Amino acid sequence: MARTPPSEPSAWQISEAMVIWQKARDVLLAVDPSLEDDEIRLGDLLTDETAKADEIAIRLLRVSRDADMMVDKIDDRIDLLKERRDRFAKRRDRTREIALRVVEALGFPILRDAEFTTSKGTSPGGVHITDPDLVPDQFCKIERVPIKTLIGEAIKDGETVPGAYKTNGSVYLRINPR
């Protein structure tokens, strides 16, 4: 249900609304550059002849929720694609290992095909870590990450933490689906 403000907006509020409308227009143009040539369609996306400010906000929030759902679905798809990539990497490694055994068993130093040529090589070897806790610090990359929760508590208790300060909270819009 659309909610209208209790009183008429001030000149400042109208000015702010226009700035926000311009930002919304810029976002829509960034998403769909073809709207640049179709001001009528662009205007229809933002408003219509009877639209009120709250209706415009509701439309923008619906676009935001749609984008949020797309982000979630893309994240899901990325997870599936990573799993698929890992399966293909394992398949690649297994089949190369088997092919190497066949080449060695048959004594072929080189195999030629229309798509590729193979030859056997020896890797330089690598390092295998059996127990990371036993490796001396000089051979480790130590990642230094500030613990914001502890820093926040310290500042709240009146301590000064060099290199950190407490910020004011920011205003945000919570969208609760029905």
Buried (B, 14 or more C-beta within 10 A) or exposed (E): EEEEEEEEEEEEEEEEBEEBBEEBBEBBEEEEEEBEEEEEEBBEBBBEEEBEBEBBBBBBEEBEEEEEEEEEEEEEEEEEEEEEEEEEEEEEEEEEEEEEEEBEEEEEEEBEEEEEEBEEEEEEEEEEEEEEEEEEEEEEEEEEEEEEEEBBEBBEEEEEEEEEEEEEEEEEEEEEEE
